[in-house]
């Protein structure tokens, strides 16, 4: 069985390494989640503005 774990200089499991990896994964997840939410909000407003009609008057307003 292959041991893919990372150890520190003292032979202990390198907790700092794995904590930093967890932070990186969390940052990537939140970046994707935020991008998806922003795209959803933009799509909502595009759809909202596309459904609205602009009233045009036959006579120009002064």
N, CA, C, O and CB atoms as a CASP TS submission, in Angstrom:
PFRMAT TS
TARGET T0000
AUTHOR 0000-0000-0000
METHOD Language model
MODEL 1
PARENT N/A
ATOM      1  N   UNK     1       0.850  -1.184   0.000  1.00  0.00           N
ATOM      2  CA  UNK     1       0.000   0.000   0.000  1.00  0.00           C
ATOM      3  C   UNK     1       0.888   1.236   0.000  1.00  0.00           C
ATOM      4  O   UNK     1       1.845   1.326   0.769  1.00  0.00           O
ATOM      5  CB  UNK     1      -0.963   0.004   1.225  1.00  0.00           C
ATOM      6  N   UNK     2       0.569   2.170  -0.853  1.00  0.00           N
ATOM      7  CA  UNK     2       1.373   3.386  -0.985  1.00  0.00           C
ATOM      8  C   UNK     2       0.954   4.397   0.070  1.00  0.00           C
ATOM      9  O   UNK     2      -0.236   4.624   0.288  1.00  0.00           O
ATOM     10  CB  UNK     2       1.231   3.992  -2.402  1.00  0.00           C
ATOM     11  N   UNK     3       1.931   4.998   0.717  1.00  0.00           N
ATOM     12  CA  UNK     3       1.675   5.994   1.757  1.00  0.00           C
ATOM     13  C   UNK     3       1.833   7.379   1.137  1.00  0.00           C
ATOM     14  O   UNK     3       2.956   7.815   0.881  1.00  0.00           O
ATOM     15  CB  UNK     3       2.645   5.807   2.981  1.00  0.00           C
ATOM     16  N   UNK     4       0.715   8.081   0.892  1.00  0.00           N
ATOM     17  CA  UNK     4       0.745   9.398   0.266  1.00  0.00           C
ATOM     18  C   UNK     4       0.647  10.525   1.284  1.00  0.00           C
ATOM     19  O   UNK     4       0.420  11.676   0.912  1.00  0.00           O
ATOM     20  CB  UNK     4      -0.378   9.519  -0.735  1.00  0.00           C
ATOM     21  N   UNK     5       0.813  10.214   2.537  1.00  0.00           N
ATOM     22  CA  UNK     5       0.695  11.244   3.560  1.00  0.00           C
ATOM     23  C   UNK     5       1.967  12.059   3.647  1.00  0.00           C
ATOM     24  O   UNK     5       3.058  11.568   3.360  1.00  0.00           O
ATOM     25  CB  UNK     5       0.374  10.624   4.914  1.00  0.00           C
ATOM     26  N   UNK     6       1.814  13.314   4.047  1.00  0.00           N
ATOM     27  CA  UNK     6       2.959  14.215   4.181  1.00  0.00           C
ATOM     28  C   UNK     6       3.312  14.334   5.663  1.00  0.00           C
ATOM     29  O   UNK     6       2.448  14.558   6.511  1.00  0.00           O
ATOM     30  CB  UNK     6       2.649  15.623   3.562  1.00  0.00           C
ATOM     31  N   UNK     7       4.582  14.180   5.945  1.00  0.00           N
ATOM     32  CA  UNK     7       5.077  14.236   7.325  1.00  0.00           C
ATOM     33  C   UNK     7       6.030  15.401   7.496  1.00  0.00           C
ATOM     34  O   UNK     7       6.665  15.836   6.535  1.00  0.00           O
ATOM     35  CB  UNK     7       5.774  12.922   7.712  1.00  0.00           C
ATOM     36  N   UNK     8       6.132  15.910   8.721  1.00  0.00           N
ATOM     37  CA  UNK     8       7.068  17.000   9.000  1.00  0.00           C
ATOM     38  C   UNK     8       8.458  16.426   9.299  1.00  0.00           C
ATOM     39  O   UNK     8       8.678  15.220   9.191  1.00  0.00           O
ATOM     40  CB  UNK     8       6.564  17.867  10.193  1.00  0.00           C
ATOM     41  N   UNK     9       9.377  17.295   9.671  1.00  0.00           N
ATOM     42  CA  UNK     9      10.763  16.894   9.913  1.00  0.00           C
ATOM     43  C   UNK     9      10.894  15.937  11.094  1.00  0.00           C
ATOM     44  O   UNK     9      11.892  15.224  11.197  1.00  0.00           O
ATOM     45  CB  UNK     9      11.621  18.120  10.155  1.00  0.00           C
ATOM     46  N   UNK    10       9.920  15.909  11.972  1.00  0.00           N
ATOM     47  CA  UNK    10       9.972  15.055  13.153  1.00  0.00           C
ATOM     48  C   UNK    10       9.260  13.726  12.943  1.00  0.00           C
ATOM     49  O   UNK    10       9.203  12.911  13.863  1.00  0.00           O
ATOM     50  CB  UNK    10       9.367  15.773  14.334  1.00  0.00           C
ATOM     51  N   UNK    11       8.724  13.493  11.772  1.00  0.00           N
ATOM     52  CA  UNK    11       8.037  12.255  11.470  1.00  0.00           C
ATOM     53  C   UNK    11       6.561  12.262  11.832  1.00  0.00           C
ATOM     54  O   UNK    11       5.885  11.239  11.725  1.00  0.00           O
ATOM     55  CB  UNK    11       8.706  11.142  12.171  1.00  0.00           C
ATOM     56  N   UNK    12       6.069  13.397  12.253  1.00  0.00           N
ATOM     57  CA  UNK    12       4.643  13.530  12.573  1.00  0.00           C
ATOM     58  C   UNK    12       3.874  13.940  11.324  1.00  0.00           C
ATOM     59  O   UNK    12       4.430  14.526  10.395  1.00  0.00           O
ATOM     60  CB  UNK    12       4.422  14.564  13.711  1.00  0.00           C
ATOM     61  N   UNK    13       2.612  13.627  11.325  1.00  0.00           N
ATOM     62  CA  UNK    13       1.759  14.058  10.223  1.00  0.00           C
ATOM     63  C   UNK    13       1.786  15.588  10.159  1.00  0.00           C
ATOM     64  O   UNK    13       1.596  16.255  11.176  1.00  0.00           O
ATOM     65  CB  UNK    13       0.294  13.525  10.400  1.00  0.00           C
ATOM     66  N   UNK    14       2.019  16.138   8.974  1.00  0.00           N
ATOM     67  CA  UNK    14       2.161  17.589   8.808  1.00  0.00           C
ATOM     68  C   UNK    14       0.778  18.248   8.780  1.00  0.00           C
ATOM     69  O   UNK    14       0.191  18.452   7.717  1.00  0.00           O
ATOM     70  CB  UNK    14       2.951  17.920   7.505  1.00  0.00           C
ATOM     71  N   UNK    15       0.280  18.571   9.962  1.00  0.00           N
ATOM     72  CA  UNK    15      -1.059  19.143  10.097  1.00  0.00           C
ATOM     73  C   UNK    15      -1.156  20.509   9.417  1.00  0.00           C
ATOM     74  O   UNK    15      -2.183  20.825   8.818  1.00  0.00           O
ATOM     75  CB  UNK    15      -1.434  19.267  11.574  1.00  0.00           C
ATOM     76  N   UNK    16      -0.112  21.311   9.501  1.00  0.00           N
ATOM     77  CA  UNK    16      -0.137  22.639   8.872  1.00  0.00           C
ATOM     78  C   UNK    16      -0.338  22.532   7.358  1.00  0.00           C
ATOM     79  O   UNK    16      -1.070  23.321   6.759  1.00  0.00           O
ATOM     80  CB  UNK    16       1.167  23.399   9.178  1.00  0.00           C
ATOM     81  N   UNK    17       0.314  21.562   6.762  1.00  0.00           N
ATOM     82  CA  UNK    17       0.165  21.341   5.325  1.00  0.00           C
ATOM     83  C   UNK    17      -1.285  21.025   4.977  1.00  0.00           C
ATOM     84  O   UNK    17      -1.839  21.596   4.038  1.00  0.00           O
ATOM     85  CB  UNK    17       1.085  20.203   4.855  1.00  0.00           C
ATOM     86  N   UNK    18      -1.899  20.115   5.732  1.00  0.00           N
ATOM     87  CA  UNK    18      -3.266  19.709   5.442  1.00  0.00           C
ATOM     88  C   UNK    18      -4.283  20.794   5.788  1.00  0.00           C
ATOM     89  O   UNK    18      -5.322  20.895   5.135  1.00  0.00           O
ATOM     90  CB  UNK    18      -3.594  18.444   6.195  1.00  0.00           C
ATOM     91  N   UNK    19      -4.003  21.585   6.781  1.00  0.00           N
ATOM     92  CA  UNK    19      -4.884  22.714   7.095  1.00  0.00           C
ATOM     93  C   UNK    19      -4.843  23.730   5.952  1.00  0.00           C
ATOM     94  O   UNK    19      -5.878  24.259   5.547  1.00  0.00           O
ATOM     95  CB  UNK    19      -4.468  23.385   8.440  1.00  0.00           C
ATOM     96  N   UNK    20      -3.651  23.997   5.441  1.00  0.00           N
ATOM     97  CA  UNK    20      -3.526  24.938   4.323  1.00  0.00           C
ATOM     98  C   UNK    20      -4.206  24.391   3.074  1.00  0.00           C
ATOM     99  O   UNK    20      -4.825  25.147   2.325  1.00  0.00           O
ATOM    100  CB  UNK    20      -2.045  25.233   4.029  1.00  0.00           C
ATOM    101  N   UNK    21      -4.099  23.085   2.845  1.00  0.00           N
ATOM    102  CA  UNK    21      -4.788  22.470   1.708  1.00  0.00           C
ATOM    103  C   UNK    21      -6.306  22.610   1.856  1.00  0.00           C
ATOM    104  O   UNK    21      -7.007  22.866   0.876  1.00  0.00           O
ATOM    105  CB  UNK    21      -4.398  20.980   1.582  1.00  0.00           C
ATOM    106  N   UNK    22      -6.808  22.443   3.075  1.00  0.00           N
ATOM    107  CA  UNK    22      -8.240  22.592   3.333  1.00  0.00           C
ATOM    108  C   UNK    22      -8.683  24.024   3.079  1.00  0.00           C
ATOM    109  O   UNK    22      -9.745  24.256   2.501  1.00  0.00           O
ATOM    110  CB  UNK    22      -8.578  22.180   4.773  1.00  0.00           C
ATOM    111  N   UNK    23      -7.867  24.992   3.513  1.00  0.00           N
ATOM    112  CA  UNK    23      -8.198  26.399   3.255  1.00  0.00           C
ATOM    113  C   UNK    23      -8.249  26.669   1.752  1.00  0.00           C
ATOM    114  O   UNK    23      -9.139  27.373   1.276  1.00  0.00           O
ATOM    115  CB  UNK    23      -7.167  27.335   3.933  1.00  0.00           C
ATOM    116  N   UNK    24      -7.301  26.112   1.010  1.00  0.00           N
ATOM    117  CA  UNK    24      -7.271  26.318  -0.437  1.00  0.00           C
ATOM    118  C   UNK    24      -8.520  25.722  -1.095  1.00  0.00           C
ATOM    119  O   UNK    24      -9.122  26.349  -1.967  1.00  0.00           O
ATOM    120  CB  UNK    24      -5.997  25.692  -1.042  1.00  0.00           C
ATOM    121  N   UNK    25      -8.902  24.529  -0.684  1.00  0.00           N
ATOM    122  CA  UNK    25     -10.112  23.921  -1.230  1.00  0.00           C
ATOM    123  C   UNK    25     -11.344  24.756  -0.904  1.00  0.00           C
ATOM    124  O   UNK    25     -12.239  24.907  -1.736  1.00  0.00           O
ATOM    125  CB  UNK    25     -10.284  22.502  -0.691  1.00  0.00           C
ATOM    126  N   UNK    26     -11.384  25.292   0.300  1.00  0.00           N
ATOM    127  CA  UNK    26     -12.523  26.128   0.692  1.00  0.00           C
ATOM    128  C   UNK    26     -12.559  27.407  -0.126  1.00  0.00           C
ATOM    129  O   UNK    26     -13.629  27.843  -0.551  1.00  0.00           O
ATOM    130  CB  UNK    26     -12.459  26.463   2.189  1.00  0.00           C
ATOM    131  N   UNK    27     -11.394  28.014  -0.351  1.00  0.00           N
ATOM    132  CA  UNK    27     -11.346  29.237  -1.177  1.00  0.00           C
ATOM    133  C   UNK    27     -11.839  28.953  -2.590  1.00  0.00           C
ATOM    134  O   UNK    27     -12.579  29.758  -3.155  1.00  0.00           O
ATOM    135  CB  UNK    27      -9.910  29.808  -1.226  1.00  0.00           C
ATOM    136  N   UNK    28     -11.444  27.830  -3.168  1.00  0.00           N
ATOM    137  CA  UNK    28     -11.890  27.475  -4.511  1.00  0.00           C
ATOM    138  C   UNK    28     -13.399  27.246  -4.540  1.00  0.00           C
ATOM    139  O   UNK    28     -14.082  27.682  -5.467  1.00  0.00           O
ATOM    140  CB  UNK    28     -11.154  26.225  -5.006  1.00  0.00           C
ATOM    141  N   UNK    29     -13.908  26.568  -3.530  1.00  0.00           N
ATOM    142  CA  UNK    29     -15.347  26.304  -3.462  1.00  0.00           C
ATOM    143  C   UNK    29     -16.129  27.610  -3.370  1.00  0.00           C
ATOM    144  O   UNK    29     -17.107  27.796  -4.094  1.00  0.00           O
ATOM    145  CB  UNK    29     -15.676  25.403  -2.257  1.00  0.00           C
ATOM    146  N   UNK    30     -15.709  28.510  -2.493  1.00  0.00           N
ATOM    147  CA  UNK    30     -16.423  29.775  -2.344  1.00  0.00           C
ATOM    148  C   UNK    30     -16.297  30.645  -3.591  1.00  0.00           C
ATOM    149  O   UNK    30     -17.228  31.378  -3.925  1.00  0.00           O
ATOM    150  CB  UNK    30     -15.902  30.531  -1.130  1.00  0.00           C
ATOM    151  N   UNK    31     -15.164  30.577  -4.282  1.00  0.00           N
ATOM    152  CA  UNK    31     -15.016  31.334  -5.524  1.00  0.00           C
ATOM    153  C   UNK    31     -16.005  30.826  -6.575  1.00  0.00           C
ATOM    154  O   UNK    31     -16.633  31.619  -7.276  1.00  0.00           O
ATOM    155  CB  UNK    31     -13.565  31.233  -6.055  1.00  0.00           C
ATOM    156  N   UNK    32     -16.140  29.504  -6.681  1.00  0.00           N
ATOM    157  CA  UNK    32     -17.095  28.938  -7.631  1.00  0.00           C
ATOM    158  C   UNK    32     -18.524  29.269  -7.236  1.00  0.00           C
ATOM    159  O   UNK    32     -19.348  29.603  -8.087  1.00  0.00           O
ATOM    160  CB  UNK    32     -16.918  27.428  -7.728  1.00  0.00           C
ATOM    161  N   UNK    33     -18.814  29.175  -5.951  1.00  0.00           N
ATOM    162  CA  UNK    33     -20.154  29.474  -5.460  1.00  0.00           C
ATOM    163  C   UNK    33     -20.526  30.935  -5.716  1.00  0.00           C
ATOM    164  O   UNK    33     -21.649  31.234  -6.121  1.00  0.00           O
ATOM    165  CB  UNK    33     -20.251  29.161  -3.967  1.00  0.00           C
ATOM    166  N   UNK    34     -19.575  31.838  -5.478  1.00  0.00           N
ATOM    167  CA  UNK    34     -19.809  33.262  -5.700  1.00  0.00           C
ATOM    168  C   UNK    34     -20.011  33.545  -7.184  1.00  0.00           C
ATOM    169  O   UNK    34     -20.905  34.307  -7.552  1.00  0.00           O
ATOM    170  CB  UNK    34     -18.639  34.094  -5.153  1.00  0.00           C
ATOM    171  N   UNK    35     -19.191  32.943  -8.034  1.00  0.00           N
ATOM    172  CA  UNK    35     -19.332  33.155  -9.477  1.00  0.00           C
ATOM    173  C   UNK    35     -20.691  32.660  -9.961  1.00  0.00           C
ATOM    174  O   UNK    35     -21.327  33.299 -10.799  1.00  0.00           O
ATOM    175  CB  UNK    35     -18.200  32.441 -10.244  1.00  0.00           C
ATOM    176  N   UNK    36     -21.130  31.529  -9.436  1.00  0.00           N
ATOM    177  CA  UNK    36     -22.430  30.994  -9.823  1.00  0.00           C
ATOM    178  C   UNK    36     -23.559  31.903  -9.346  1.00  0.00           C
ATOM    179  O   UNK    36     -24.532  32.112 -10.071  1.00  0.00           O
ATOM    180  CB  UNK    36     -22.615  29.582  -9.261  1.00  0.00           C
ATOM    181  N   UNK    37     -23.440  32.442  -8.142  1.00  0.00           N
ATOM    182  CA  UNK    37     -24.469  33.337  -7.610  1.00  0.00           C
ATOM    183  C   UNK    37     -24.520  34.635  -8.404  1.00  0.00           C
ATOM    184  O   UNK    37     -25.606  35.131  -8.706  1.00  0.00           O
ATOM    185  CB  UNK    37     -24.209  33.637  -6.127  1.00  0.00           C
ATOM    186  N   UNK    38     -23.376  35.183  -8.741  1.00  0.00           N
ATOM    187  CA  UNK    38     -23.328  36.421  -9.531  1.00  0.00           C
ATOM    188  C   UNK    38     -23.946  36.192 -10.902  1.00  0.00           C
ATOM    189  O   UNK    38     -24.701  37.030 -11.395  1.00  0.00           O
ATOM    190  CB  UNK    38     -21.872  36.924  -9.679  1.00  0.00           C
ATOM    191  N   UNK    39     -23.628  35.063 -11.516  1.00  0.00           N
ATOM    192  CA  UNK    39     -24.206  34.753 -12.826  1.00  0.00           C
ATOM    193  C   UNK    39     -25.726  34.609 -12.720  1.00  0.00           C
ATOM    194  O   UNK    39     -26.456  35.032 -13.616  1.00  0.00           O
ATOM    195  CB  UNK    39     -23.584  33.459 -13.402  1.00  0.00           C
ATOM    196  N   UNK    40     -26.190  34.023 -11.646  1.00  0.00           N
ATOM    197  CA  UNK    40     -27.631  33.876 -11.455  1.00  0.00           C
ATOM    198  C   UNK    40     -28.328  35.210 -11.276  1.00  0.00           C
ATOM    199  O   UNK    40     -29.404  35.432 -11.830  1.00  0.00           O
ATOM    200  CB  UNK    40     -27.910  32.997 -10.262  1.00  0.00           C
ATOM    201  N   UNK    41     -27.722  36.097 -10.507  1.00  0.00           N
ATOM    202  CA  UNK    41     -28.305  37.427 -10.294  1.00  0.00           C
ATOM    203  C   UNK    41     -28.312  38.216 -11.602  1.00  0.00           C
ATOM    204  O   UNK    41     -29.293  38.883 -11.930  1.00  0.00           O
ATOM    205  CB  UNK    41     -27.521  38.202  -9.202  1.00  0.00           C
ATOM    206  N   UNK    42     -27.213  38.133 -12.340  1.00  0.00           N
ATOM    207  CA  UNK    42     -27.161  38.824 -13.631  1.00  0.00           C
ATOM    208  C   UNK    42     -28.228  38.296 -14.583  1.00  0.00           C
ATOM    209  O   UNK    42     -28.907  39.071 -15.257  1.00  0.00           O
ATOM    210  CB  UNK    42     -25.774  38.670 -14.263  1.00  0.00           C
ATOM    211  N   UNK    43     -28.371  36.982 -14.635  1.00  0.00           N
ATOM    212  CA  UNK    43     -29.375  36.383 -15.515  1.00  0.00           C
ATOM    213  C   UNK    43     -30.778  36.820 -15.101  1.00  0.00           C
ATOM    214  O   UNK    43     -31.629  37.076 -15.953  1.00  0.00           O
ATOM    215  CB  UNK    43     -29.266  34.844 -15.495  1.00  0.00           C
ATOM    216  N   UNK    44     -31.015  36.905 -13.808  1.00  0.00           N
ATOM    217  CA  UNK    44     -32.317  37.358 -13.320  1.00  0.00           C
ATOM    218  C   UNK    44     -32.622  38.765 -13.808  1.00  0.00           C
ATOM    219  O   UNK    44     -33.721  39.024 -14.298  1.00  0.00           O
ATOM    220  CB  UNK    44     -32.362  37.311 -11.792  1.00  0.00           C
ATOM    221  N   UNK    45     -31.657  39.684 -13.682  1.00  0.00           N
ATOM    222  CA  UNK    45     -31.899  41.063 -14.097  1.00  0.00           C
ATOM    223  C   UNK    45     -31.974  41.205 -15.613  1.00  0.00           C
ATOM    224  O   UNK    45     -32.707  42.056 -16.118  1.00  0.00           O
ATOM    225  CB  UNK    45     -30.812  41.967 -13.554  1.00  0.00           C
ATOM    226  N   UNK    46     -31.234  40.391 -16.337  1.00  0.00           N
ATOM    227  CA  UNK    46     -31.348  40.423 -17.803  1.00  0.00           C
ATOM    228  C   UNK    46     -32.740  39.974 -18.214  1.00  0.00           C
ATOM    229  O   UNK    46     -33.369  40.588 -19.076  1.00  0.00           O
ATOM    230  CB  UNK    46     -30.269  39.523 -18.468  1.00  0.00           C
ATOM    231  N   UNK    47     -33.221  38.893 -17.592  1.00  0.00           N
ATOM    232  CA  UNK    47     -34.558  38.401 -17.897  1.00  0.00           C
ATOM    233  C   UNK    47     -35.617  39.417 -17.482  1.00  0.00           C
ATOM    234  O   UNK    47     -36.597  39.625 -18.197  1.00  0.00           O
ATOM    235  CB  UNK    47     -34.807  37.060 -17.200  1.00  0.00           C
ATOM    236  N   UNK    48     -35.423  40.043 -16.336  1.00  0.00           N
ATOM    237  CA  UNK    48     -36.364  41.049 -15.854  1.00  0.00           C
ATOM    238  C   UNK    48     -36.419  42.234 -16.805  1.00  0.00           C
ATOM    239  O   UNK    48     -37.504  42.715 -17.133  1.00  0.00           O
ATOM    240  CB  UNK    48     -35.978  41.515 -14.449  1.00  0.00           C
ATOM    241  N   UNK    49     -35.266  42.710 -17.248  1.00  0.00           N
ATOM    242  CA  UNK    49     -35.245  43.868 -18.138  1.00  0.00           C
ATOM    243  C   UNK    49     -35.748  43.502 -19.534  1.00  0.00           C
ATOM    244  O   UNK    49     -36.300  44.356 -20.228  1.00  0.00           O
ATOM    245  CB  UNK    49     -33.829  44.445 -18.224  1.00  0.00           C
ATOM    246  N   UNK    50     -35.570  42.254 -19.957  1.00  0.00           N
ATOM    247  CA  UNK    50     -36.058  41.839 -21.270  1.00  0.00           C
ATOM    248  C   UNK    50     -37.580  41.747 -21.268  1.00  0.00           C
ATOM    249  O   UNK    50     -38.214  41.951 -22.303  1.00  0.00           O
ATOM    250  CB  UNK    50     -35.441  40.488 -21.674  1.00  0.00           C
ATOM    251  N   UNK    51     -38.166  41.442 -20.120  1.00  0.00           N
ATOM    252  CA  UNK    51     -39.622  41.324 -20.029  1.00  0.00           C
ATOM    253  C   UNK    51     -40.313  42.677 -19.904  1.00  0.00           C
ATOM    254  O   UNK    51     -41.516  42.780 -20.141  1.00  0.00           O
ATOM    255  CB  UNK    51     -39.994  40.457 -18.851  1.00  0.00           C
ATOM    256  N   UNK    52     -39.587  43.684 -19.545  1.00  0.00           N
ATOM    257  CA  UNK    52     -40.196  45.009 -19.385  1.00  0.00           C
ATOM    258  C   UNK    52     -40.258  45.688 -20.741  1.00  0.00           C
ATOM    259  O   UNK    52     -39.308  45.633 -21.522  1.00  0.00           O
ATOM    260  CB  UNK    52     -39.397  45.882 -18.367  1.00  0.00           C
ATOM    261  N   UNK    53     -41.355  46.311 -21.004  1.00  0.00           N
ATOM    262  CA  UNK    53     -41.495  47.044 -22.256  1.00  0.00           C
ATOM    263  C   UNK    53     -41.309  48.522 -21.966  1.00  0.00           C
ATOM    264  O   UNK    53     -41.650  49.018 -20.892  1.00  0.00           O
ATOM    265  CB  UNK    53     -42.878  46.773 -22.923  1.00  0.00           C
ATOM    266  N   UNK    54     -40.772  49.193 -22.930  1.00  0.00           N
ATOM    267  CA  UNK    54     -40.540  50.626 -22.796  1.00  0.00           C
ATOM    268  C   UNK    54     -41.741  51.336 -23.399  1.00  0.00           C
ATOM    269  O   UNK    54     -42.083  51.122 -24.562  1.00  0.00           O
ATOM    270  CB  UNK    54     -39.201  51.068 -23.492  1.00  0.00           C
ATOM    271  N   UNK    55     -42.372  52.179 -22.602  1.00  0.00           N
ATOM    272  CA  UNK    55     -43.503  52.948 -23.113  1.00  0.00           C
ATOM    273  C   UNK    55     -42.971  54.103 -23.938  1.00  0.00           C
ATOM    274  O   UNK    55     -42.142  54.891 -23.483  1.00  0.00           O
ATOM    275  CB  UNK    55     -44.408  53.462 -21.958  1.00  0.00           C
ATOM    276  N   UNK    56     -43.456  54.180 -25.134  1.00  0.00           N
ATOM    277  CA  UNK    56     -43.079  55.309 -25.981  1.00  0.00           C
ATOM    278  C   UNK    56     -44.340  56.099 -26.272  1.00  0.00           C
ATOM    279  O   UNK    56     -45.385  55.540 -26.604  1.00  0.00           O
ATOM    280  CB  UNK    56     -42.383  54.836 -27.309  1.00  0.00           C
ATOM    281  N   UNK    57     -44.224  57.367 -26.144  1.00  0.00           N
ATOM    282  CA  UNK    57     -45.351  58.243 -26.397  1.00  0.00           C
ATOM    283  C   UNK    57     -45.325  58.701 -27.837  1.00  0.00           C
ATOM    284  O   UNK    57     -44.256  58.914 -28.407  1.00  0.00           O
ATOM    285  CB  UNK    57     -45.339  59.442 -25.448  1.00  0.00           C
ATOM    286  N   UNK    58     -46.493  58.855 -28.424  1.00  0.00           N
ATOM    287  CA  UNK    58     -46.597  59.307 -29.816  1.00  0.00           C
ATOM    288  C   UNK    58     -46.175  60.786 -29.910  1.00  0.00           C
ATOM    289  O   UNK    58     -45.687  61.238 -30.945  1.00  0.00           O
ATOM    290  CB  UNK    58     -48.058  59.113 -30.355  1.00  0.00           C
ATOM    291  N   UNK    59     -46.373  61.518 -28.819  1.00  0.00           N
ATOM    292  CA  UNK    59     -46.014  62.919 -28.824  1.00  0.00           C
ATOM    293  C   UNK    59     -44.763  63.106 -27.961  1.00  0.00           C
ATOM    294  O   UNK    59     -44.660  62.541 -26.873  1.00  0.00           O
ATOM    295  CB  UNK    59     -47.192  63.796 -28.310  1.00  0.00           C
ATOM    296  N   UNK    60     -43.822  63.901 -28.455  1.00  0.00           N
ATOM    297  CA  UNK    60     -42.602  64.126 -27.661  1.00  0.00           C
ATOM    298  C   UNK    60     -42.932  64.927 -26.395  1.00  0.00           C
ATOM    299  O   UNK    60     -43.807  65.792 -26.400  1.00  0.00           O
ATOM    300  CB  UNK    60     -41.526  64.874 -28.507  1.00  0.00           C
ATOM    301  N   UNK    61     -42.236  64.628 -25.353  1.00  0.00           N
ATOM    302  CA  UNK    61     -42.429  65.356 -24.093  1.00  0.00           C
ATOM    303  C   UNK    61     -41.515  66.571 -24.066  1.00  0.00           C
ATOM    304  O   UNK    61     -40.383  66.520 -24.548  1.00  0.00           O
ATOM    305  CB  UNK    61     -42.152  64.439 -22.867  1.00  0.00           C
ATOM    306  N   UNK    62     -42.013  67.654 -23.504  1.00  0.00           N
ATOM    307  CA  UNK    62     -41.229  68.899 -23.449  1.00  0.00           C
ATOM    308  C   UNK    62     -40.653  69.094 -22.112  1.00  0.00           C
ATOM    309  O   UNK    62     -39.963  70.085 -21.875  1.00  0.00           O
ATOM    310  CB  UNK    62     -42.061  70.094 -23.812  1.00  0.00           C
TER
END
